[in-house]
Amino acid sequence: MPAGSVGHRTGPCSATKKHRRFTELAPTMRQHRTIGVCLGPAGVGKPLSARRHAHGDLADPLRQTWGPRAPSDAQVYAAWARSRTVCHTPTVGGTLRALRQDRPRMTARVESCLAQPRRRPRADTRCDSRDSMSALSMIDAAARRSTSALAHRRDRFARTPLGLRLIGMPGIDKRLARYPQLYSRVGCAHHDRPRQGDERTCVLTRHGRQRGWSLDRADFMDTQAMAAISRLTTGHFRLLHRVFVQMERTWRLNELHVITEDVVEAARSTLVMGAT
């Protein structure tokens, strides 16, 4: 890695069946202005799917660092125009007041960028009008929301044309069931689970290619290494990325030329492995 470069906390988002399912449900929520729920255990790639759908890697730097627009931002406008989606992650212990301020501000910035090519006047205003250009709001870690915050989101959902997608851990559906006015508006639910079988192998191989490793299922040593990684990560994206980071470190320090089961074991020994 070149000096001064910055790594990533998560690996690439692979177009698996679960990710495609996540993406396929978005048009339904936008078109019918309904509530969707995505739930699954930690590490299976829910935020990755949300960020990829909302073009977060491309658009977030512009949304977070607000300032004068530049011609180079046109690709961000085009990406947002395709997804028409705003993805928001609440802070731990966030108050209802912060929610009322942050969500409209983030959505208004997206609205402003979408309006740039049209040169609409006063585009950076509150976006709760009926002619809102964005169509879907996604909230990651929705379980962090307090009861009053969930009630506020239900109220804003009823008053605006935006679709809403709540993303969280298993159990969020049971919590929503306590609020009939919110739960009765849920139009679809998507259960995200760890990748299995060929999907797991595909994701594993792609992570290897990102680091210049050609993992060949026809090669015995590569097959052993892939089996060891598969057993260790059990199909979890986040854990898979952590394992590959440590494998790369071990591989470079020892000036190795192949990936072996011993390299996987060395990587495992440097990690804190909790329940997955």
N, C-alpha and C positions, 0 to 999 in steps of 0.2 A: 504494500500500500504506500503510495507516495507520501512524503513528509507533508504534514499540514492538512491532509485530506481527512474527511470525517466519515466514519462508518455508519451503518444503519443498525437500529435495535432489532429490527425484524427482517426476515428474508423476503424474497419476491413472492407476490401473490400469484399462485398458479390457477389456471382456469379449470378447476376441478368441477365435478358435478354439483357439489354443494355451493361453490361460488356462482356457477351459472344459475342455479336455483335462486340464489340471493338476488342476482341481477334480473332474472326473468319476472320476479314478483314486483319489482319497482314500478314498471309501467302501470300495473293494476292499481297501485296505491296513488300514483299521480293522476291517472285518468278518473278513478272513482272517488278520489279524495277520502280514502279510508285509512284506518290505522292498521299497521302490520307489526308483528312481533317476531324478532329473531332471537332465539335463545340457544345456549350451548355452553359447555364447560370452558374453563380458561385455556387459552393456547391453541384453539382450533382454527383461528383466523377470522373471527367475526369483524374486528376493526379493520383488518386488511381488506376484506371484501368491501366494507363500507367506504374506506378511503379510495380504493380503486374505482368504485362506481362513481364517487363524487370527485374523482381526479384530485385527491388531496395532495399527493406528492408534487403535482404541478402547480396547484392553485393556492395551497395554504400559505406559502411565503408571501404572496401578494395580498391575501386576505388578512394575515396577521400584521404585516408591516404596511400600514396604510399610508399612502402618500400620493404624489403626482403620478399620473399615468404616463406610460411610455409606449411607443409603437411595438416594442417587443412583447408587450402584454397581450397582443392579439390572440396568441395561442391559448392563453388562459380563458379569454372570453369565449373562444370557440369550444373549449372543453366544457365550460359551465353551460353553454347553450345546448350542448348535447345531453348532459345529465339533468340540468335544472334542479340540482340537489344541493342542500346545505347540510353538512355533517358537523355535529357539535358534541363535545365530550364535557360534561359538567365537572366542576372541581369537587373534591371531597369536602363535605360539609358546606357546600354552596348554599347561600340563602335564597329565599324567594325574590328578594330585591335584586340580587345579582342575576338571577334567571331573567327577570323582567328587563334588565339592561343589556345582558350579553346576547341573548338570542335575537332580539330585533336589530342590534348593531351588526352582528355577523351576517344576518340575512340581508340587511340593507346594503352591506358592502357587495354582496353577490349581485343584488339587484342593480347596483350602480355600475358594476362591471358589465352586466348583460345589456345595460342601457347605453354603454359607451358607443358602440357602433351606430346606434340610432340617434345619438346626440340629444337624448331627451333632457329637458331642463329639470333641475332639482331632482335628479334621480336618487341621490343619497338621502332618502327620507325614510320614515317608518314604512314598512312594507306590508302592513296588515290590511291593505285595500283589496278590493275584489279583483283588480286587474294585476295582481302580483305575477311577476314574470317567472319566479321560481315556483316549483310545484310539489316538492317533497322535502321534508325536514327529517333528518335521521339523528337520533340521540343515542350515543354509545354510553355504556355503563348506566343505563336508565335506572338501575336499582338504587343508585345514589340519591335519587330524587326523594324528597320528603313527601308526606301526604299532601301538604298544601301545594307543593310544586307540581305534583301529578294532577291535582285539581285545577291548577292554573293552566297546565298544558291541555287538559280536556276542554277548558273554557276557550282557550285560544284556537284549538282545533275546530270547535263548533262555530267560531266567529270568522274564520278565515278559509280560503279555498285551498290551503296547503294540505297535502297528505302527510302522514306522520308514521315514522318507523322507530320502534323502541327496540334496542339491542341490549341484552343482558344475560346473566347467568341463569341456569335452570332454577326455577322457583319464582321468577318474575311473573310468570303466567298466573301462579297461585295468588301472588300479591295483587295483581290486576283484577282477579276475580272478586276481590272484596269491594270493588268500586263498580257497581253495575252500569253507571252512566259512561264509564270509560270502556269497560270490558265489552259492553254490547255493541260498541263501535269497531271492534277488532274484526277486520275483514279477512286476514290470513295470518298464519303462524308458520314459521320456518325453524325446524330443529337442526342446528349445525352440530355435527359429530366428528370425532377424529377420523382421518382418512384411513381407508383399509385397502388391502389387496393391491391391484394394479395402480390405483390412484396414489397410494402411499409410495410405491416404487417410482412413479412418474415425478412426484414432488421431490423425492430424494435425489433422483437423477438430475433434475433441473438445478437444485441447489449445488450439486457437484459441478455442473457446467459453469455456473456463475463464478467458480473459483478456478476454472481451468482444468478440472478433473474429469476425465472421460471414464465414467463408471460403466463397465461392460458386463451385462448379465451372463455373457458367454465365458467370461474369464472367472476362474475359480476363486482367486484372491479377492477380486472385486465383488463377487457374489457373497463371499463370507463377510466382507466389510459391510455390504449393504444389508445383509441379514442382521448383523450386530446393531447397526444404526436403527433399523426398523424395530427391533426388540426394545431398544433403549428409549426411543422417542414415542412409540405407539401411535404414530400419526398426528402428533401435535406440532403445529407450525413453529410456535415460539421455542419449544424445546429443541426442535430440529435445527433451528438457526443457531442456538447456543452451542449445540454439539459441533456443528460445522465450524464455528468460529474457533473453538478450542482445538479441533482437528487441524485446522490450517496453521495455528500457532505451533503445534507439535510437529507438523510436517515440515515447516520452514526451519525451526530450530535444529532439527536433526538432519536437515538436508536430505530428506527422503525423496524417492522417485515414484513410489506407489502407495496407495492407501490400503492398509491392512487392518485386521481385527485388533492388533495391538495398538494401532493409532486411535481407534475408536475407544478402546479401554483406557488409554492415557487421557483422552478428552473427558471421558466419564468421571475419572478420578478427580478432576479439577472443578466439577460442578456440584452444586447442592441439588440433589434430586428429591423433590417432594412428590406427593401424590399427584398423578396426572389423570 
